[in-house]
Amino acid sequence: MSSAAEQDAVREHARAPEGRPGGPPVWPGAPTPLGARCRTGPDGIAGTNFALWAGGAEAVELCLFDADGTETRLALSELTHEIWHGFVPGVGPGQRYGYRVHGRWDPWTGARWNPAKLLLDPYARAVDGDFTLPPEVYGHVRDWPQQHVADTVRDERDSAPYVPKGVVVRDDDDWSDDRRPKTPWPDSVIYELHVKGFTARHPGIPEHLRGTYAGLAHPAAVEHLVRLGVTAVELLPVHQFAHEDHLLRRGLTNYWGYNSIGYFAPHAGYSSSGTAGQQVGEFKRMVRALHAAGIEVILDVVYNHTAEAGELGPTLSLKGIDNRGYYRLQSDARRYADYTGCGNTLHVVQPQVLRLITDSLRYWVTEMGVDGFRFDLAAALARSFHDVDMLSPFLAVIAQDPVLRRVKLIAEPWDVGNGGYQVGAFPPLWTEWNDRYRDAVRDFWRGALPDVRDLGYRLSGSSDLYAWGGRRPYASVNFVTAHDGFTLRDLVTYERKHNEANGEGNRDGTHDNRSWNCGAEGETDDPAVNALRRRQLRNLMTTLLLSTGVPMVVAGDEMGRTQGGNNNAYCQDNEIGWLDWSLPEDPGRAQLLALTRRLLALRHRHPVLRRRAFFSGRPQRADGLRDLAWFTAEGAEMTEADWYAPAATLGLYLSGRDIPGRDARGERVTDDSFLAVLHAGHRAVDYHLPGPPWAQSYELVVDTAREDQATAPGTVHQGGGTLTVAGRSVVLLRVSG
């Protein structure tokens, strides 16, 4: 513990300036809504109402900044239910502002108030400036000689010159001309992309728009999405985020953006039109452009932690407003409970924290036009006081909210704390990233599955995980790759991670890649290895898009994007992380793109591939045909013993004769029936096609053994006959008689 004399010495060393005296008057205003909202005050005078929840604070100063950086401090003297508020006449859109919050400095009890630090409004609609993290932005003396107690010594230096400011934004947008696609979950195909990475090198987008919201809204970007056949983009974080100090010191940045600090503000770095509020309008125009093309917008959101890290992290916003109220603390209140691996965890059980999150979610739906959310480390949000609780306040509030219960909700169903792995446990309304699907498909195609039991569940919608409580097959978001890990091409090119460019000695990133390099580590000129890799790409993509559930494709996988073996490119804001739009010039990459488009078109045409209910596995009619049947390579229906026996070949028959559910007119839904054969063995196999009553004949639709799929369709094979299936390939046949 530092002495009072030591702390006095620090204060004397660098005392925060007092700011310009005087300024406009502050009228009482109102405690709601929180944030800075333009409105008309008494006598019709225009101004802005400011409201900040700061439980336990002793005083709050509103700080207004002129264009030259001159600061004017105004005391907010009105206090209602722990909300400090005031109306400032004459203040309008474009005004830059922040807060200084006064209170006790007592880190041993979790109190970390420090008025020398300018704080970002948690409800700021726009943020102007960058977080560079010099020593002045830390609430404690970062370079204190005794580092084990450094976080207990308050730093008195003014942080205002070094931190971004909130921006007052006008609330006058009209969404009456917008038409949300409202794509049903079973019909959805998600495309995960990074706003900057997707557009940074696109030759059809004007250079000044690349890497921005406007670039994603450009017709050249939208055309690719439409031609591909996806129904929704899932954007990596676009909430205002900050970069970690360890990255800045290495000349890198947090490219992915999983380090949020402003839950209402679109990240200013993706704006082509300005950062004084213009980023808000640009984001809205992007959403409108995507909606007009029939594409929904889903945001990857990070409400589990913030960029302020732990006790040695910077003081940027919540830590200085009410550290004990916003964050989960350990029994030693100097320390933070960390269920996220990022230094802190938001205290979602606290009502005002829950309010911050739900207010943010509703804002992005009602005022920014988005259609859903993917929650990073969602298990951390579902914790009550310690354990993950599916009756937690967060999940209960979402379930009854009239706005949020109507949008798409996707959980990353785990965190890093004890008991944090919760795949299959989230309640109805929620879908989940299904990492068991990812692992089973990867293992099958690299020849590492002991049998095909797990693969059967994953291909048919993971009923073992989701067939409870009224959940449906679309509760499973199926993916083979995601932003975190190898790209699809790297999955068949590397067996070891190659993260040297991250500057962490290749220690970062997972070791559990479940990848196979097809015989050579990294890129090679060997034509046989490259041909096998291209086939494996076709196998993985075909498996994903034929599986029951909601498929998620990562941007660039459809054309063979590589990160050079980097499986944790979170800090690679460069060619490693950006999509290379020249890839389709390679015939092999162009054929993968064409196959992906064709498979997605097939999926959209055939409801049997987009089931709204789980398969029963029982006969649906008197003829004894089941809605789903499994066959061995000998053409016999699989027995229980077959499921436990080593196998590299699996056939699944999808019956379209009587699909559960009715169409919009109440009519029965019927479709073609299909037989898919997945063969992971390296040698060809003679597959015996099931004959009557399953089929008189079959028409070939897809054969991944072929480089050019244009030569595949149309070939007819007789039921009861034999079809030679090439090693490591997928064959899809339509029942034609």
Solvent accessible surface area in square Angstrom, and as a share of the most:
residue,aa,sasa,rsa
1,M,159,0.71
2,S,10,0.06
3,S,54,0.35
4,A,78,0.61
5,A,74,0.57
6,E,60,0.27
7,Q,23,0.10
8,D,80,0.42
9,A,61,0.47
10,V,18,0.10
11,R,59,0.22
12,E,135,0.60
13,H,138,0.62
14,A,24,0.19
15,R,154,0.56
16,A,19,0.14
17,P,73,0.46
18,E,133,0.60
19,G,31,0.30
20,R,111,0.40
21,P,117,0.74
22,G,58,0.56
23,G,50,0.48
24,P,47,0.29
25,P,76,0.48
26,V,47,0.27
27,W,73,0.26
28,P,80,0.50
29,G,36,0.35
30,A,26,0.20
31,P,37,0.23
32,T,70,0.41
33,P,51,0.32
34,L,8,0.04
35,G,1,0.01
36,A,5,0.04
37,R,48,0.17
38,C,33,0.20
39,R,93,0.34
40,T,92,0.54
41,G,15,0.14
42,P,79,0.50
43,D,141,0.73
44,G,54,0.52
45,I,72,0.37
46,A,70,0.54
47,G,5,0.05
48,T,0,0.00
49,N,1,0.00
50,F,0,0.00
51,A,1,0.01
52,L,4,0.02
53,W,9,0.03
54,A,1,0.01
55,G,5,0.05
56,G,53,0.51
57,A,14,0.11
58,E,114,0.51
59,A,41,0.31
60,V,2,0.01
61,E,34,0.15
62,L,0,0.00
63,C,0,0.00
64,L,11,0.05
65,F,9,0.04
66,D,56,0.29
67,A,110,0.85
68,D,119,0.61
69,G,40,0.39
70,T,46,0.27
71,E,16,0.07
72,T,4,0.02
73,R,38,0.14
74,L,11,0.05
75,A,70,0.54
76,L,3,0.01
77,S,93,0.60
78,E,68,0.31
79,L,95,0.47
80,T,46,0.26
81,H,159,0.71
82,E,87,0.39
83,I,8,0.04
84,W,22,0.08
85,H,9,0.04
86,G,0,0.00
87,F,5,0.02
88,V,0,0.00
89,P,19,0.12
90,G,72,0.69
91,V,13,0.07
92,G,26,0.25
93,P,61,0.39
94,G,33,0.32
95,Q,39,0.17
96,R,55,0.20
97,Y,1,0.00
98,G,1,0.01
99,Y,0,0.00
100,R,1,0.00
101,V,0,0.00
102,H,55,0.25
103,G,13,0.12
104,R,108,0.39
105,W,37,0.13
106,D,34,0.17
107,P,0,0.00
108,W,76,0.27
109,T,62,0.36
110,G,0,0.00
111,A,1,0.01
112,R,8,0.03
113,W,4,0.02
114,N,2,0.01
115,P,29,0.18
116,A,3,0.02
117,K,0,0.00
118,L,2,0.01
119,L,2,0.01
120,L,5,0.03
121,D,0,0.00
122,P,6,0.04
123,Y,16,0.06
124,A,2,0.01
125,R,14,0.05
126,A,0,0.00
127,V,0,0.00
128,D,30,0.16
129,G,34,0.32
130,D,111,0.57
131,F,9,0.04
132,T,83,0.48
133,L,10,0.05
134,P,31,0.19
135,P,54,0.34
136,E,33,0.15
137,V,1,0.01
138,Y,5,0.02
139,G,3,0.03
140,H,5,0.02
141,V,12,0.07
142,R,69,0.25
143,D,100,0.52
144,W,30,0.10
145,P,119,0.75
146,Q,86,0.38
147,Q,99,0.44
148,H,132,0.59
149,V,10,0.05
150,A,0,0.00
151,D,1,0.01
152,T,0,0.00
153,V,0,0.00
154,R,34,0.12
155,D,1,0.00
156,E,14,0.06
157,R,49,0.18
158,D,18,0.09
159,S,0,0.00
160,A,5,0.04
161,P,95,0.60
162,Y,89,0.34
163,V,11,0.06
164,P,5,0.03
165,K,14,0.06
166,G,0,0.00
167,V,1,0.01
168,V,1,0.01
169,V,15,0.08
170,R,130,0.47
171,D,58,0.30
172,D,101,0.52
173,D,62,0.32
174,D,92,0.48
175,W,49,0.17
176,S,78,0.51
177,D,101,0.52
178,D,21,0.11
179,R,170,0.62
180,R,77,0.28
181,P,38,0.24
182,K,150,0.64
183,T,21,0.12
184,P,69,0.43
185,W,35,0.12
186,P,11,0.07
187,D,30,0.15
188,S,0,0.00
189,V,1,0.00
190,I,1,0.00
191,Y,0,0.00
192,E,2,0.01
193,L,3,0.01
194,H,17,0.08
195,V,1,0.01
196,K,56,0.24
197,G,3,0.03
198,F,2,0.01
199,T,0,0.00
200,A,18,0.14
201,R,85,0.31
202,H,19,0.08
203,P,100,0.63
204,G,37,0.36
205,I,1,0.01
206,P,52,0.33
207,E,138,0.62
208,H,139,0.62
209,L,32,0.16
210,R,78,0.29
211,G,5,0.05
212,T,12,0.07
213,Y,0,0.00
214,A,25,0.19
215,G,0,0.00
216,L,0,0.00
217,A,22,0.17
218,H,44,0.19
219,P,99,0.63
220,A,20,0.16
221,A,0,0.00
222,V,18,0.10
223,E,97,0.43
224,H,15,0.07
225,L,0,0.00
226,V,76,0.43
227,R,140,0.51
228,L,1,0.00
229,G,17,0.16
230,V,8,0.05
231,T,17,0.10
232,A,0,0.00
233,V,0,0.00
234,E,0,0.00
235,L,0,0.00
236,L,7,0.04
237,P,2,0.01
238,V,2,0.01
239,H,3,0.01
240,Q,6,0.03
241,F,8,0.03
242,A,2,0.02
243,H,41,0.18
244,E,47,0.21
245,D,23,0.12
246,H,69,0.31
247,L,0,0.00
248,L,53,0.27
249,R,167,0.61
250,R,85,0.31
251,G,68,0.65
252,L,34,0.17
253,T,43,0.25
254,N,6,0.03
255,Y,11,0.04
256,W,22,0.08
257,G,0,0.00
258,Y,30,0.12
259,N,10,0.05
260,S,0,0.00
261,I,9,0.05
262,G,2,0.02
263,Y,6,0.02
264,F,4,0.02
265,A,0,0.00
266,P,0,0.00
267,H,17,0.08
268,A,9,0.07
269,G,56,0.54
270,Y,11,0.04
271,S,19,0.13
272,S,46,0.29
273,S,54,0.35
274,G,26,0.25
275,T,45,0.26
276,A,47,0.36
277,G,15,0.15
278,Q,81,0.36
279,Q,0,0.00
280,V,6,0.04
281,G,23,0.22
282,E,4,0.02
283,F,0,0.00
284,K,18,0.08
285,R,131,0.48
286,M,0,0.00
287,V,0,0.00
288,R,51,0.19
289,A,31,0.24
290,L,0,0.00
291,H,8,0.03
292,A,96,0.75
293,A,35,0.27
294,G,38,0.36
295,I,2,0.01
296,E,6,0.03
297,V,0,0.00
298,I,0,0.00
299,L,1,0.00
300,D,2,0.01
301,V,2,0.01
302,V,1,0.00
303,Y,0,0.00
304,N,1,0.00
305,H,2,0.01
306,T,2,0.01
307,A,9,0.07
308,E,0,0.00
309,A,34,0.26
310,G,12,0.12
311,E,31,0.14
312,L,95,0.47
313,G,7,0.06
314,P,8,0.05
315,T,5,0.03
316,L,3,0.01
317,S,0,0.00
318,L,7,0.03
319,K,6,0.02
320,G,1,0.01
321,I,0,0.00
322,D,10,0.05
323,N,3,0.01
324,R,90,0.33
325,G,9,0.08
326,Y,6,0.02
327,Y,1,0.00
328,R,11,0.04
329,L,45,0.22
330,Q,93,0.41
331,S,128,0.83
332,D,69,0.36
333,A,19,0.15
334,R,25,0.09
335,R,75,0.27
336,Y,7,0.03
337,A,17,0.13
338,D,62,0.32
339,Y,34,0.13
340,T,7,0.04
341,G,57,0.55
342,C,56,0.34
343,G,22,0.21
344,N,0,0.00
345,T,1,0.00
346,L,0,0.00
347,H,37,0.17
348,V,2,0.01
349,V,31,0.18
350,Q,43,0.19
351,P,99,0.62
352,Q,37,0.17
353,V,0,0.00
354,L,22,0.11
355,R,68,0.25
356,L,1,0.01
357,I,0,0.00
358,T,5,0.03
359,D,32,0.17
360,S,0,0.00
361,L,0,0.00
362,R,70,0.26
363,Y,12,0.05
364,W,0,0.00
365,V,8,0.05
366,T,71,0.42
367,E,51,0.23
368,M,0,0.00
369,G,1,0.01
370,V,0,0.00
371,D,8,0.04
372,G,0,0.00
373,F,0,0.00
374,R,1,0.00
375,F,0,0.00
376,D,15,0.08
377,L,22,0.11
378,A,1,0.01
379,A,0,0.00
380,A,1,0.01
381,L,1,0.01
382,A,0,0.00
383,R,5,0.02
384,S,26,0.17
385,F,136,0.56
386,H,129,0.58
387,D,106,0.55
388,V,27,0.16
389,D,49,0.25
390,M,44,0.20
391,L,158,0.79
392,S,1,0.01
393,P,48,0.30
394,F,1,0.01
395,L,5,0.02
396,A,53,0.41
397,V,37,0.21
398,I,0,0.00
399,A,43,0.33
400,Q,114,0.51
401,D,5,0.03
402,P,96,0.61
403,V,25,0.15
404,L,0,0.00
405,R,108,0.39
406,R,176,0.64
407,V,21,0.12
408,K,16,0.07
409,L,1,0.00
410,I,0,0.00
411,A,0,0.00
412,E,18,0.08
413,P,0,0.00
414,W,46,0.16
415,D,13,0.07
416,V,95,0.55
417,G,18,0.18
418,N,144,0.74
419,G,58,0.56
420,G,2,0.02
421,Y,117,0.44
422,Q,41,0.18
423,V,18,0.10
424,G,9,0.08
425,A,31,0.24
426,F,0,0.00
427,P,32,0.20
428,P,61,0.38
429,L,66,0.33
430,W,7,0.03
431,T,3,0.02
432,E,0,0.00
433,W,7,0.02
434,N,0,0.00
435,D,15,0.08
436,R,91,0.33
437,Y,0,0.00
438,R,62,0.23
439,D,26,0.14
440,A,3,0.02
441,V,0,0.00
442,R,20,0.07
443,D,11,0.06
444,F,5,0.02
445,W,5,0.02
446,R,92,0.33
447,G,62,0.60
448,A,47,0.37
449,L,34,0.17
450,P,100,0.63
451,D,11,0.06
452,V,0,0.00
453,R,98,0.36
454,D,43,0.22
455,L,0,0.00
456,G,4,0.04
457,Y,99,0.38
458,R,1,0.00
459,L,8,0.04
460,S,12,0.08
461,G,0,0.00
462,S,0,0.00
463,S,40,0.26
464,D,64,0.33
465,L,20,0.10
466,Y,0,0.00
467,A,58,0.45
468,W,110,0.39
469,G,52,0.50
470,G,64,0.61
471,R,14,0.05
472,R,102,0.37
473,P,0,0.00
474,Y,52,0.20
475,A,4,0.03
476,S,0,0.00
477,V,0,0.00
478,N,2,0.01
479,F,3,0.01
480,V,3,0.02
481,T,5,0.03
482,A,9,0.07
483,H,25,0.11
484,D,82,0.43
485,G,8,0.07
486,F,1,0.00
487,T,5,0.03
488,L,6,0.03
489,R,30,0.11
490,D,0,0.00
491,L,6,0.03
492,V,6,0.03
493,T,2,0.01
494,Y,17,0.06
495,E,78,0.35
496,R,145,0.53
497,K,11,0.05
498,H,55,0.25
499,N,0,0.00
500,E,107,0.48
501,A,55,0.43
502,N,0,0.00
503,G,45,0.43
504,E,36,0.16
505,G,56,0.54
506,N,42,0.21
507,R,185,0.67
508,D,19,0.10
509,G,27,0.26
510,T,65,0.38
511,H,152,0.68
512,D,84,0.44
513,N,8,0.04
514,R,70,0.25
515,S,12,0.07
516,W,64,0.22
517,N,15,0.08
518,C,8,0.05
519,G,65,0.63
520,A,29,0.23
521,E,56,0.25
522,G,8,0.08
523,E,97,0.44
524,T,37,0.22
525,D,142,0.73
526,D,61,0.31
527,P,106,0.67
528,A,73,0.57
529,V,20,0.11
530,N,39,0.20
531,A,39,0.30
532,L,40,0.20
533,R,12,0.04
534,R,68,0.25
535,R,60,0.22
536,Q,4,0.02
537,L,3,0.02
538,R,8,0.03
539,N,0,0.00
540,L,5,0.02
541,M,4,0.02
542,T,0,0.00
543,T,3,0.02
544,L,8,0.04
545,L,0,0.00
546,L,19,0.10
547,S,2,0.01
548,T,5,0.03
549,G,7,0.07
550,V,0,0.00
551,P,1,0.00
552,M,2,0.01
553,V,2,0.01
554,V,11,0.07
555,A,10,0.07
556,G,0,0.00
557,D,3,0.01
558,E,0,0.00
559,M,1,0.00
560,G,0,0.00
561,R,21,0.08
562,T,44,0.26
563,Q,13,0.06
564,G,40,0.39
565,G,0,0.00
566,N,2,0.01
567,N,1,0.00
568,N,21,0.11
569,A,0,0.00
570,Y,32,0.12
571,C,1,0.01
572,Q,3,0.01
573,D,49,0.25
574,N,45,0.23
575,E,103,0.46
576,I,50,0.25
577,G,7,0.07
578,W,49,0.17
579,L,4,0.02
580,D,37,0.19
581,W,32,0.11
582,S,56,0.36
583,L,24,0.12
584,P,40,0.25
585,E,144,0.65
586,D,65,0.33
587,P,96,0.60
588,G,14,0.13
589,R,34,0.13
590,A,36,0.28
591,Q,52,0.23
592,L,7,0.03
593,L,13,0.07
594,A,55,0.43
595,L,2,0.01
596,T,0,0.00
597,R,53,0.19
598,R,69,0.25
599,L,1,0.01
600,L,0,0.00
601,A,42,0.32
602,L,5,0.03
603,R,1,0.00
604,H,65,0.29
605,R,145,0.53
606,H,16,0.07
607,P,28,0.18
608,V,0,0.00
609,L,2,0.01
610,R,31,0.11
611,R,6,0.02
612,R,87,0.32
613,A,25,0.19
614,F,37,0.15
615,F,27,0.11
616,S,44,0.28
617,G,31,0.30
618,R,157,0.57
619,P,74,0.46
620,Q,71,0.32
621,R,105,0.38
622,A,116,0.90
623,D,64,0.33
624,G,31,0.30
625,L,9,0.04
626,R,56,0.21
627,D,4,0.02
628,L,15,0.08
629,A,3,0.02
630,W,37,0.13
631,F,3,0.01
632,T,23,0.13
633,A,17,0.14
634,E,124,0.56
635,G,20,0.19
636,A,55,0.43
637,E,69,0.31
638,M,28,0.13
639,T,78,0.46
640,E,130,0.58
641,A,75,0.58
642,D,43,0.22
643,W,48,0.17
644,Y,124,0.47
645,A,41,0.32
646,P,120,0.76
647,A,43,0.34
648,A,43,0.33
649,T,18,0.10
650,L,0,0.00
651,G,0,0.00
652,L,10,0.05
653,Y,3,0.01
654,L,8,0.04
655,S,7,0.05
656,G,0,0.00
657,R,87,0.32
658,D,40,0.21
659,I,6,0.03
660,P,49,0.31
661,G,40,0.38
662,R,138,0.50
663,D,65,0.34
664,A,115,0.89
665,R,214,0.78
666,G,47,0.45
667,E,103,0.46
668,R,108,0.39
669,V,32,0.18
670,T,73,0.42
671,D,32,0.16
672,D,56,0.29
673,S,10,0.06
674,F,0,0.00
675,L,0,0.00
676,A,4,0.03
677,V,0,0.00
678,L,5,0.03
679,H,12,0.05
680,A,10,0.08
681,G,15,0.15
682,H,112,0.50
683,R,176,0.64
684,A,63,0.49
685,V,35,0.20
686,D,82,0.43
687,Y,0,0.00
688,H,78,0.35
689,L,4,0.02
690,P,5,0.03
691,G,16,0.15
692,P,84,0.53
693,P,84,0.53
694,W,27,0.09
695,A,4,0.03
696,Q,109,0.49
697,S,15,0.10
698,Y,0,0.00
699,E,47,0.21
700,L,5,0.03
701,V,8,0.04
702,V,1,0.00
703,D,22,0.11
704,T,0,0.00
705,A,22,0.17
706,R,80,0.29
707,E,59,0.26
708,D,64,0.33
709,Q,14,0.06
710,A,87,0.67
711,T,86,0.50
712,A,0,0.00
713,P,61,0.38
714,G,40,0.39
715,T,59,0.34
716,V,84,0.48
717,H,41,0.18
718,Q,116,0.51
719,G,17,0.16
720,G,55,0.53
721,G,27,0.26
722,T,73,0.43
723,L,18,0.09
724,T,88,0.51
725,V,1,0.00
726,A,31,0.24
727,G,9,0.09
728,R,52,0.19
729,S,0,0.00
730,V,1,0.00
731,V,4,0.02
732,L,1,0.00
733,L,0,0.00
734,R,48,0.17
735,V,30,0.17
736,S,58,0.37
737,G,47,0.46
